[in-house]
Amino acid sequence: MRTHDLGDETLEALLKRLRRIEGQVRGLQKMIAEGRACDEVLTQMTATKRAMESAAAMFLKEYVAVCAAEVASGDTDALEKISDALKKFP
């Protein structure tokens, strides 16, 4: 399975989130370069981490849905894909 199997809406939503996260990371770099207060930097790092976790959860949900459809159509290997994906996402 490839990411394009997830559907256009899902891919656009995921890419939008990742671009926003990319902006957060650039903001973090700037904050550190400017010598901003550590608590401010840590707050932004936490927000960035949560944004990545949210994007990963969205991706996982869609991936499992596609794999479940594959299982329903008789692809027993898709069960292993679901199991492997769940192991990677604590």
Backbone torsions as a table, in degrees:
resi	resn	phi	psi	omega
1	MET	NA	141.1	177.9
2	ARG	-115.6	163.0	-178.2
3	THR	-60.7	-30.2	-179.5
4	HIS	-66.6	-12.9	176.3
5	ASP	-75.7	-9.3	-177.0
6	LEU	-79.7	-17.9	179.4
7	GLY	103.0	149.8	-174.2
8	ASP	-62.6	-43.8	-178.6
9	GLU	-62.6	-44.6	179.7
10	THR	-63.2	-45.2	-179.4
11	LEU	-62.8	-43.2	179.0
12	GLU	-63.2	-42.7	179.2
13	ALA	-64.1	-42.2	179.3
14	LEU	-65.7	-45.0	179.2
15	LEU	-63.1	-38.2	177.4
16	LYS	-61.6	-44.8	177.9
17	ARG	-62.8	-42.8	-178.5
18	LEU	-66.6	-35.1	176.1
19	ARG	-65.6	-39.3	177.6
20	ARG	-63.9	-42.1	178.2
21	ILE	-64.4	-39.7	177.0
22	GLU	-57.8	-41.5	177.1
23	GLY	-64.4	-38.4	177.6
24	GLN	-63.2	-41.5	-179.8
25	VAL	-66.4	-41.2	176.1
26	ARG	-61.6	-39.6	176.9
27	GLY	-62.0	-39.4	177.2
28	LEU	-62.8	-43.6	178.9
29	GLN	-59.6	-43.1	-179.8
30	LYS	-65.6	-42.8	179.4
31	MET	-59.0	-44.1	-179.3
32	ILE	-67.7	-43.3	179.6
33	ALA	-62.2	-33.4	-179.8
34	GLU	-82.4	-7.8	179.2
35	GLY	76.8	32.7	-179.3
36	ARG	-63.8	163.0	-178.8
37	ALA	-61.3	140.4	-177.1
38	CYS	-58.6	-39.4	-178.7
39	ASP	-65.4	-34.2	176.7
40	GLU	-66.9	-42.5	179.6
41	VAL	-63.8	-45.4	-180.0
42	LEU	-63.6	-36.9	177.0
43	THR	-61.7	-44.8	179.6
44	GLN	-67.8	-37.3	177.1
45	MET	-62.5	-41.0	178.8
46	THR	-63.8	-43.1	178.3
47	ALA	-62.6	-39.6	179.1
48	THR	-66.5	-42.3	178.0
49	LYS	-61.5	-44.4	179.7
50	ARG	-65.0	-36.6	177.8
51	ALA	-64.0	-41.0	177.8
52	MET	-65.5	-41.6	178.5
53	GLU	-62.5	-39.3	178.2
54	SER	-65.2	-43.2	178.3
55	ALA	-64.1	-40.9	179.0
56	ALA	-65.2	-39.0	179.0
57	ALA	-65.1	-41.2	178.1
58	MET	-63.0	-44.6	179.7
59	PHE	-62.6	-45.4	-179.5
60	LEU	-61.3	-43.7	179.8
61	LYS	-57.2	-47.3	-179.7
62	GLU	-67.3	-39.7	179.7
63	TYR	-62.1	-45.8	179.7
64	VAL	-63.6	-38.3	178.7
65	ALA	-62.6	-42.9	178.7
66	VAL	-65.7	-43.0	179.1
67	CYS	-64.5	-38.6	178.7
68	ALA	-62.3	-38.9	176.7
69	ALA	-64.2	-36.4	177.3
70	GLU	-66.0	-39.9	177.2
71	VAL	-62.1	-44.5	-179.6
72	ALA	-61.2	-28.1	179.3
73	SER	-90.1	5.9	174.2
74	GLY	104.1	1.7	-179.9
75	ASP	-83.8	96.4	-177.3
76	THR	-72.1	-19.7	176.7
77	ASP	-65.8	-23.8	-178.8
78	ALA	-65.9	-27.9	176.1
79	LEU	-62.2	-40.3	178.4
80	GLU	-65.7	-37.7	177.7
81	LYS	-61.8	-42.9	179.1
82	ILE	-63.3	-46.2	179.9
83	SER	-59.7	-45.3	179.3
84	ASP	-62.8	-41.1	-179.8
85	ALA	-64.4	-42.5	-179.5
86	LEU	-65.3	-32.3	177.0
87	LYS	-66.8	-30.6	-178.3
88	LYS	-81.0	-15.3	-176.5
89	PHE	-116.6	97.2	-176.9
90	PRO	-70.4	NA	NA
